[in-house]
């Protein structure tokens, strides 16, 4: 990932008062299969990283699913092709969420994410 993406991520964190927490792009994210279909909004939440994951779960559309096959593992570096819209938000720390479209941005802390991870 280009260095300027890290600067953009740091600006997003500063804008919302979050501590920048680098996302290792070699680690995996959980991503919904429909993310490349163009469904909006795109949602993301970050829990504490574990083993070979960076803690991010990203999905498209209005609804989260608890279905075992809703999320598939993807190395974070591939988000550049799968969902480039999310790249500016990957520096948010565990316990944060985002909801974005090309015209809309919402970012917030969610302490429940840390309690359940």
DSSP file (Angstrom, degrees, kcal/mol; ACC not computed):
  #  RESIDUE AA STRUCTURE BP1 BP2  ACC     N-H-->O    O-->H-N    N-H-->O    O-->H-N    TCO  KAPPA ALPHA  PHI   PSI    X-CA   Y-CA   Z-CA
    1    1 A X              0   0    0      0, 0.0     5,-0.1     0, 0.0    24,-0.0   0.000 360.0 360.0 360.0 142.7    0.0    0.0    0.0
    2    2 A X    >>  -     0   0    0      1,-0.1     3,-1.2     2,-0.0     4,-0.7  -0.283 360.0-121.5 -67.1 149.5    1.3    3.4   -0.8
    3    3 A X  H >> S+     0   0    0      1,-0.3     4,-1.3     2,-0.2     3,-0.7   0.829 109.5  65.0 -60.3 -33.4    2.7    5.6    1.9
    4    4 A X  H 3> S+     0   0    0      1,-0.2     4,-2.2     2,-0.2    -1,-0.3   0.776  92.2  63.4 -65.7 -23.3    0.1    8.3    1.3
    5    5 A X  H <> S+     0   0    0     -3,-1.2     4,-2.7     2,-0.2    -1,-0.2   0.885 100.3  52.8 -64.3 -36.6   -2.6    5.9    2.4
    6    6 A X  H <X S+     0   0    0     -3,-0.7     4,-2.4    -4,-0.7    -1,-0.2   0.886 108.3  50.3 -65.1 -37.2   -1.0    5.9    5.8
    7    7 A X  H  X S+     0   0    0     -4,-1.3     4,-2.0     2,-0.2    -2,-0.2   0.910 111.0  48.5 -65.9 -41.3   -1.1    9.7    5.9
    8    8 A X  H  X S+     0   0    0     -4,-2.2     4,-2.2     2,-0.2    -2,-0.2   0.917 111.2  50.8 -63.0 -43.3   -4.8    9.6    4.9
    9    9 A X  H  X S+     0   0    0     -4,-2.7     4,-2.3     1,-0.2    -2,-0.2   0.902 108.9  51.1 -61.1 -41.5   -5.5    7.0    7.6
   10   10 A X  H  X S+     0   0    0     -4,-2.4     4,-2.4     1,-0.2    -1,-0.2   0.881 109.2  51.2 -64.3 -37.1   -3.7    9.2   10.2
   11   11 A X  H  X S+     0   0    0     -4,-2.0     4,-2.5     2,-0.2    -2,-0.2   0.895 108.8  50.7 -66.6 -40.0   -5.9   12.2    9.2
   12   12 A X  H  X S+     0   0    0     -4,-2.2     4,-1.6    76,-0.2    -2,-0.2   0.935 111.3  48.7 -61.6 -45.5   -9.1   10.1    9.6
   13   13 A X  H  X>S+     0   0    0     -4,-2.3     5,-2.8     1,-0.2     4,-0.7   0.923 112.4  47.8 -60.7 -44.8   -8.0    9.1   13.0
   14   14 A X  H ><5S+     0   0    0     -4,-2.4     3,-0.8     1,-0.2    -1,-0.2   0.901 107.5  56.8 -63.4 -40.6   -7.1   12.7   14.0
   15   15 A X  H 3<5S+     0   0    0     -4,-2.5    -1,-0.2     1,-0.2    -2,-0.2   0.858 117.1  33.8 -58.5 -37.2  -10.5   13.9   12.6
   16   16 A X  H 3<5S-     0   0    0     -4,-1.6    -1,-0.2    -3,-0.2    -2,-0.2   0.340 112.7-111.6-104.4   5.6  -12.4   11.5   14.9
   17   17 A X  T <<5 +     0   0    0     -3,-0.8     2,-0.3    -4,-0.7    -3,-0.2   0.806  69.0 142.0  71.8  29.3  -10.0   11.6   17.9
   18   18 A X      < -     0   0    0     -5,-2.8     2,-0.5    -6,-0.2    -1,-0.2  -0.761  56.8-111.7-103.2 149.2   -8.9    8.0   17.5
   19   19 A X        -     0   0    0     -2,-0.3    74,-0.4     1,-0.1     2,-0.2  -0.676  37.1-114.6 -78.5 126.1   -5.4    6.7   18.0
   20   20 A X        -     0   0    0     -2,-0.5     2,-0.4    72,-0.1    72,-0.2  -0.428  36.1-177.4 -61.3 127.6   -3.8    5.6   14.7
   21   21 A X        -     0   0    0     70,-3.3    -1,-0.1    -2,-0.2    -2,-0.0  -0.913  25.7-126.6-131.9 103.2   -3.2    1.9   14.8
   22   22 A X        -     0   0    0     -2,-0.4     2,-0.7     1,-0.1    69,-0.1  -0.133  13.4-137.5 -54.6 140.0   -1.5    0.6   11.7
   23   23 A X        -     0   0    0     70,-0.0     2,-0.8    32,-0.0    -1,-0.1  -0.902  15.9-132.8 -98.4 116.1   -3.2   -2.3    9.9
   24   24 A X    >   -     0   0    0     -2,-0.7     3,-1.9     1,-0.2    52,-0.3  -0.595  13.6-155.3 -69.9 110.5   -0.6   -4.9    8.8
   25   25 A X  T 3  S+     0   0    0     -2,-0.8    52,-2.0     1,-0.3    53,-0.2   0.562  88.6  65.8 -70.5  -7.5   -1.7   -5.4    5.2
   26   26 A X  T 3  S+     0   0    0     50,-0.2    -1,-0.3    49,-0.1     2,-0.1   0.620  90.8  81.8 -84.3 -15.0   -0.1   -8.9    5.2
   27   27 A X  S <  S-     0   0    0     -3,-1.9    49,-3.2    48,-0.1    50,-0.3  -0.346  86.2 -99.9 -86.3 171.5   -2.7  -10.0    7.7
   28   28 A X  E     -aB  53  75A   0     24,-2.6    26,-2.5    47,-0.3    27,-0.5  -0.614  25.7-163.9 -96.7 150.8   -6.2  -11.1    7.0
   29   29 A X  E     - B   0  74A   0     45,-3.1    45,-2.0    -2,-0.2     2,-0.6  -0.824  27.0-117.6-115.5 161.7   -9.5   -9.3    7.2
   30   30 A X  E     -aB  57  73A   0     26,-2.5    28,-2.9    -2,-0.3     2,-0.4  -0.921  40.8-179.8 -96.5 126.9  -13.0  -10.9    7.2
   31   31 A X  E     -aB  58  72A   0     41,-2.5    41,-2.8    -2,-0.6    28,-0.2  -0.980  28.3-116.0-132.5 140.6  -14.9   -9.6    4.1
   32   32 A X  E >   - B   0  71A   0     26,-2.1     3,-1.5    -2,-0.4     4,-0.2  -0.441  24.4-124.8 -72.7 148.6  -18.4  -10.3    2.9
   33   33 A X  G >  S+     0   0    0     37,-1.1     3,-0.6     1,-0.3    -1,-0.1   0.766 108.1  58.7 -64.0 -25.2  -18.6  -12.1   -0.5
   34   34 A X  G > >S+     0   0    0     36,-0.2     3,-1.7     1,-0.2     5,-0.7   0.394  73.0 102.2 -86.9   4.9  -20.8   -9.3   -1.9
   35   35 A X  G X 5S+     0   0    0     -3,-1.5     3,-0.6     1,-0.3    -1,-0.2   0.809  81.9  48.6 -61.5 -30.7  -18.2   -6.5   -1.3
   36   36 A X  G < 5S+     0   0    0     -3,-0.6    -1,-0.3     1,-0.2    -2,-0.1   0.508  91.5  81.1 -87.1  -3.7  -17.2   -6.4   -4.9
   37   37 A X  G < 5S-     0   0    0     -3,-1.7    -1,-0.2    -4,-0.1    -2,-0.2   0.547 107.1-111.5 -80.0  -6.9  -20.8   -6.3   -6.2
   38   38 A X  T < 5 +     0   0    0     -3,-0.6    -3,-0.1    -4,-0.3    -2,-0.1   0.534  61.0 157.4  89.2   5.9  -21.1   -2.5   -5.6
   39   39 A X      < -     0   0    0     -5,-0.7     2,-0.3    21,-0.1    -1,-0.3  -0.375  34.8-112.2 -64.2 143.9  -23.6   -2.8   -2.7
   40   40 A X  S    S+     0   0    0     20,-0.2    22,-0.2     2,-0.1     2,-0.2  -0.953  77.9  40.3-134.3 152.8  -23.6    0.2   -0.4
   41   41 A X        -     0   0    0     59,-0.5    20,-2.7    -2,-0.3     2,-0.5   0.566  68.1-146.6 -76.8 169.7  -23.0    1.2    2.3
   42   42 A X  E     -CD  60 100A   0     58,-3.0    58,-2.7    18,-0.2     2,-0.3  -0.927  17.4-162.9-102.7 128.6  -19.7   -0.4    3.2
   43   43 A X  E     -CD  59  99A   0     16,-3.3    16,-2.1    -2,-0.5     2,-0.3  -0.809   9.3-178.2-110.5 148.3  -19.4   -1.2    6.9
   44   44 A X  E     +CD  58  98A   0     54,-2.4    54,-2.3    -2,-0.3     2,-0.3  -0.996   6.3 179.1-145.4 145.2  -16.3   -2.0    8.9
   45   45 A X  E     -CD  57  97A   0     12,-2.1    12,-2.4    -2,-0.3     2,-0.5  -0.993  14.9-147.6-141.7 148.8  -15.6   -2.9   12.5
   46   46 A X  E     +CD  56  96A   0     50,-2.1    49,-3.6    -2,-0.3    50,-0.5  -0.965  15.1 177.6-123.8 123.6  -12.3   -3.7   14.2
   47   47 A X        -     0   0    0      8,-2.5     2,-0.1    -2,-0.5    67,-0.1  -0.509  53.1 -61.2-103.4-179.8  -11.8   -6.0   17.1
   48   48 A X        -     0   0    0     65,-0.3     7,-0.2    -2,-0.2    -1,-0.1  -0.427  62.6-108.6 -63.6 133.9   -8.5   -6.9   18.7
   49   49 A X        -     0   0    0      5,-0.3     2,-0.4    -2,-0.1     5,-0.2  -0.337  38.0-168.6 -61.6 144.8   -6.2   -8.6   16.2
   50   50 A X    >   -     0   0    0      3,-0.3     3,-2.3    -3,-0.1     5,-0.2  -0.999  47.7 -45.0-139.2 135.2   -5.6  -12.3   16.7
   51   51 A X  T 3  S-     0   0    0     -2,-0.4    -2,-0.0     1,-0.3   -24,-0.0  -0.206 128.8  -4.2  49.2-111.1   -3.1  -14.7   15.2
   52   52 A X  T 3  S+     0   0    0    -25,-0.1   -24,-2.6    -2,-0.1     2,-0.3   0.090 116.5  91.3-102.6  24.1   -3.0  -13.9   11.4
   53   53 A X  E <   -a   28   0A   0     -3,-2.3    -3,-0.3   -26,-0.2   -24,-0.2  -0.860  63.5-147.8-117.0 154.2   -5.8  -11.4   11.4
   54   54 A X  E     -     0   0A   0    -26,-2.5    -5,-0.3    -2,-0.3   -25,-0.1   0.439  50.7-109.2 -96.4  -1.8   -5.7   -7.6   11.7
   55   55 A X  E    S+     0   0A   0    -27,-0.5    -8,-2.5     1,-0.3     2,-0.3   0.302  73.8 132.3  95.8  -9.1   -9.2   -7.5   13.5
   56   56 A X  E     - C   0  46A   0    -28,-0.3   -26,-2.5   -10,-0.2     2,-0.4  -0.590  32.4-174.9 -84.6 138.1  -11.1   -5.9   10.6
   57   57 A X  E     -aC  30  45A   0    -12,-2.4   -12,-2.1    -2,-0.3     2,-0.4  -1.000  10.5-175.4-124.6 128.0  -14.5   -7.2    9.4
   58   58 A X  E     +aC  31  44A   0    -28,-2.9   -26,-2.1    -2,-0.4     2,-0.3  -0.985   6.8 167.5-130.0 131.5  -15.9   -5.4    6.3
   59   59 A X  E     - C   0  43A   0    -16,-2.1   -16,-3.3    -2,-0.4     2,-0.3  -0.976  25.8-129.5-143.9 157.1  -19.2   -6.0    4.6
   60   60 A X  E     + C   0  42A   0     -2,-0.3   -18,-0.2   -18,-0.2     3,-0.2  -0.809  64.8  26.9-107.7 146.6  -21.5   -4.4    2.0
   61   61 A X  S    S-     0   0    0    -20,-2.7   -20,-0.2    -2,-0.3   -18,-0.1  -0.354  95.3 -65.5  99.0-179.3  -25.1   -3.6    2.4
   62   62 A X  S    S+     0   0    0    -22,-0.2     2,-0.4    -2,-0.1    -1,-0.2   0.744 103.9  68.1 -80.3 -26.2  -27.4   -2.8    5.3
   63   63 A X        -     0   0    0     -3,-0.2     2,-0.3     2,-0.0    -3,-0.1  -0.804  60.5-149.3-113.6 139.3  -27.3   -6.1    7.1
   64   64 A X        -     0   0    0     -2,-0.4     2,-0.4    -5,-0.1    -2,-0.0  -0.721  22.4-151.0 -88.1 146.8  -24.8   -8.1    9.1
   65   65 A X        -     0   0    0     -2,-0.3     6,-0.1     2,-0.1     5,-0.1  -0.972  19.8-157.0-124.0 140.5  -25.2  -11.9    8.9
   66   66 A X        +     0   0    0     -2,-0.4    -1,-0.1     4,-0.1    -2,-0.0   0.340  54.3 130.8 -90.0   5.1  -24.2  -14.5   11.5
   67   67 A X    >   -     0   0    0      1,-0.1     3,-1.9     2,-0.1     4,-0.5  -0.336  67.2-126.1 -60.1 138.0  -24.1  -17.1    8.8
   68   68 A X  T 3  S+     0   0    0      1,-0.3     3,-0.2     2,-0.1    -1,-0.1   0.751 108.9  44.3 -60.2 -25.2  -20.8  -19.1    8.9
   69   69 A X  T 3  S+     0   0    0      1,-0.1    -1,-0.3     3,-0.0   -36,-0.2   0.247  83.1  97.2-105.9  14.4  -20.1  -18.3    5.3
   70   70 A X  S <  S+     0   0    0     -3,-1.9   -37,-1.1   -38,-0.1     2,-0.4   0.922  85.9  45.3 -66.6 -43.8  -20.9  -14.6    5.3
   71   71 A X  E     -B   32   0A   0     -4,-0.5     2,-0.3   -39,-0.2   -39,-0.2  -0.814  68.2-167.9-102.8 141.3  -17.3  -13.5    5.8
   72   72 A X  E     -B   31   0A   0    -41,-2.8   -41,-2.5    -2,-0.4     2,-0.2  -0.937  30.9-105.7-120.0 149.1  -14.4  -15.0    3.8
   73   73 A X  E     +B   30   0A   0     -2,-0.3     2,-0.3   -43,-0.2   -43,-0.2  -0.526  42.8 171.5 -75.5 141.1  -10.7  -14.4    4.8
   74   74 A X  E     -B   29   0A   0    -45,-2.0   -45,-3.1    -2,-0.2     2,-0.2  -0.982  38.9-110.7-148.1 133.4   -8.8  -12.0    2.6
   75   75 A X  E >   -B   28   0A   0     -2,-0.3     3,-2.3   -47,-0.3     4,-0.3  -0.488  32.8-124.9 -63.7 134.9   -5.3  -10.5    3.0
   76   76 A X  G >  S+     0   0    0    -49,-3.2     3,-2.0   -52,-0.3     4,-0.3   0.792 106.2  69.1 -55.3 -31.6   -5.8   -6.8    3.7
   77   77 A X  G >  S+     0   0    0    -52,-2.0     3,-1.0   -50,-0.3    -1,-0.3   0.789  91.5  61.9 -59.2 -26.2   -3.6   -5.9    0.8
   78   78 A X  G X> S+     0   0    0     -3,-2.3     4,-2.5     1,-0.2     3,-1.2   0.565  79.2  83.7 -79.6  -7.3   -6.3   -7.1   -1.6
   79   79 A X  H <> S+     0   0    0     -3,-2.0     4,-2.4    -4,-0.3    -1,-0.2   0.770  76.6  72.2 -63.4 -22.9   -8.8   -4.6   -0.3
   80   80 A X  H <4 S+     0   0    0     -3,-1.0     4,-0.4    -4,-0.3    -1,-0.3   0.849 111.5  27.8 -59.7 -33.1   -7.1   -2.2   -2.7
   81   81 A X  H <4 S+     0   0    0     -3,-1.2    -2,-0.2    -4,-0.2     3,-0.2   0.810 127.1  44.5 -92.7 -37.9   -8.9   -4.2   -5.5
   82   82 A X  H  < S-     0   0    0     -4,-2.5    -3,-0.2     1,-0.2    -2,-0.2   0.903 136.9  -6.1 -77.3 -42.5  -11.9   -5.5   -3.6
   83   83 A X    ><  +     0   0    0     -4,-2.4     3,-2.0    -5,-0.2     4,-0.4  -0.444  60.4 170.8-155.9  69.7  -13.0   -2.3   -1.7
   84   84 A X  G >  S+     0   0    0     -4,-0.4     3,-1.2     1,-0.3     4,-0.4   0.738  73.6  75.8 -60.2 -21.5  -10.6    0.6   -2.1
   85   85 A X  G 3  S+     0   0    0      1,-0.2     3,-0.3     2,-0.1    -1,-0.3   0.752  92.6  53.6 -60.0 -24.8  -13.2    2.9   -0.4
   86   86 A X  G X> S+     0   0    0     -3,-2.0     3,-2.0    -7,-0.2     4,-0.5   0.638  80.6  92.0 -87.4 -14.1  -12.3    1.4    3.0
   87   87 A X  G X4 S+     0   0    0     -3,-1.2     3,-1.2    -4,-0.4     4,-0.2   0.835  79.4  57.8 -54.4 -39.9   -8.5    2.0    2.8
   88   88 A X  G 34 S+     0   0    0     -4,-0.4     3,-0.3    -3,-0.3    -1,-0.3   0.713 107.2  50.3 -63.8 -16.6   -8.6    5.4    4.6
   89   89 A X  G X4 S+     0   0    0     -3,-2.0     3,-1.8     1,-0.2    -1,-0.2   0.498  80.0  92.7-100.2  -5.6  -10.3    3.8    7.6
   90   90 A X  T << S+     0   0    0     -3,-1.2    -1,-0.2    -4,-0.5    -2,-0.1   0.604  76.5  65.7 -70.4 -10.3   -7.9    0.9    8.2
   91   91 A X  T 3  S+     0   0    0     -3,-0.3   -70,-3.3    -4,-0.2    -1,-0.3   0.492  74.2 112.5 -87.1  -3.9   -5.8    2.9   10.7
   92   92 A X  S <  S-     0   0    0     -3,-1.8   -72,-0.1   -72,-0.2     4,-0.1  -0.433  71.4-117.1 -66.0 144.5   -8.7    3.1   13.2
   93   93 A X    >   -     0   0    0    -74,-0.4     3,-0.9     1,-0.2   -47,-0.2  -0.242  40.0 -71.7 -79.4 168.7   -7.9    1.1   16.3
   94   94 A X  T 3  S+     0   0    0      1,-0.2   -47,-0.2   -49,-0.1    -1,-0.2  -0.311 119.9  44.5 -54.0 141.9   -9.8   -1.9   17.7
   95   95 A X  T 3  S+     0   0    0    -49,-3.6    15,-3.6     1,-0.4     2,-0.3   0.559  93.1 109.0  95.0  10.8  -13.2   -0.8   19.1
   96   96 A X  E <   -DE  46 109A   0     -3,-0.9   -50,-2.1   -50,-0.5    -1,-0.4  -0.868  44.7-167.9-121.6 155.2  -14.0    1.5   16.1
   97   97 A X  E     -DE  45 108A   0     11,-2.7    11,-1.8    -2,-0.3     2,-0.3  -0.896   1.7-165.9-132.4 160.9  -16.5    1.3   13.3
   98   98 A X  E     -DE  44 107A   0    -54,-2.3   -54,-2.4    -2,-0.3     2,-0.3  -0.985   8.6-167.0-144.3 156.9  -17.2    3.0   10.0
   99   99 A X  E     +DE  43 106A   0      7,-2.3     7,-1.8    -2,-0.3     2,-0.3  -0.950  27.0 168.5-140.7 119.5  -20.0    3.2    7.5
  100  100 A X  E     +DE  42 105A   0    -58,-2.7   -58,-3.0    -2,-0.3   -59,-0.5  -0.947  22.8 172.4-138.2 153.0  -19.2    4.8    4.1
  101  101 A X        -     0   0    0      3,-2.3     3,-0.2    -2,-0.3    -2,-0.0  -0.769  58.7 -87.5-132.9-175.4  -20.4    5.4    0.6
  102  102 A X  S    S+     0   0    0     -2,-0.3     3,-0.0     1,-0.2   -62,-0.0   0.759 130.6  30.6 -66.6 -22.5  -18.8    7.6   -2.0
  103  103 A X  S    S+     0   0    0      1,-0.1     2,-0.3     0, 0.0    -1,-0.2   0.416 117.3  56.8-113.8  -0.6  -20.9   10.5   -0.6
  104  104 A X        -     0   0    0     -3,-0.2    -3,-2.3     2,-0.0     2,-0.4  -0.977  51.0-176.3-140.3 145.0  -21.2    9.7    3.1
  105  105 A X  E     +E  100   0A   0     -2,-0.3     2,-0.4    -5,-0.2    -5,-0.2  -0.978   5.5 171.5-143.9 127.8  -18.9    8.9    6.0
  106  106 A X  E     +E   99   0A   0     -7,-1.8    -7,-2.3    -2,-0.4     2,-0.4  -0.992   6.9 175.1-134.8 129.7  -19.7    7.9    9.6
  107  107 A X  E     +E   98   0A   0     -2,-0.4     2,-0.3    -9,-0.2    -9,-0.2  -0.999   9.5 157.6-136.0 133.0  -17.0    6.9   12.0
  108  108 A X  E     -E   97   0A   0    -11,-1.8   -11,-2.7    -2,-0.4     2,-0.3  -0.997  39.6-108.8-155.9 156.3  -17.5    6.1   15.7
  109  109 A X  E     -E   96   0A   0     -2,-0.3     2,-0.3   -13,-0.2   -13,-0.3  -0.648  25.7-170.0 -83.1 143.1  -16.1    4.2   18.7
  110  110 A X    >   -     0   0    0    -15,-3.6     3,-1.8    -2,-0.3     4,-0.5  -0.828   7.9-170.6-137.6  94.5  -18.0    1.2   19.9
  111  111 A X  T >> S+     0   0    0     -2,-0.3     4,-1.2     1,-0.3     3,-0.8   0.732  81.2  72.6 -60.5 -22.8  -16.8   -0.1   23.2
  112  112 A X  H 3> S+     0   0    0      1,-0.2     4,-1.6     2,-0.2    -1,-0.3   0.810  87.0  64.5 -62.3 -28.5  -18.9   -3.3   22.9
  113  113 A X  H <> S+     0   0    0     -3,-1.8     4,-0.6     1,-0.2   -65,-0.3   0.851 102.3  47.8 -63.6 -33.3  -16.5   -4.5   20.2
  114  114 A X  H <4 S+     0   0    0     -3,-0.8    -1,-0.2    -4,-0.5    -2,-0.2   0.799 108.9  53.8 -78.1 -28.9  -13.7   -4.7   22.8
  115  115 A X  H  < S+     0   0    0     -4,-1.2    -2,-0.2     1,-0.2    -1,-0.2   0.801 113.8  41.7 -73.1 -29.0  -15.9   -6.5   25.3
  116  116 A X  H  <        0   0    0     -4,-1.6    -1,-0.2     1,-0.2    -2,-0.2   0.492 360.0 360.0 -99.0  -4.4  -16.8   -9.2   22.8
  117  117 A X     <        0   0    0     -4,-0.6    -1,-0.2    -3,-0.2    -2,-0.1   0.490 360.0 360.0 -95.0 360.0  -13.5   -9.8   21.2
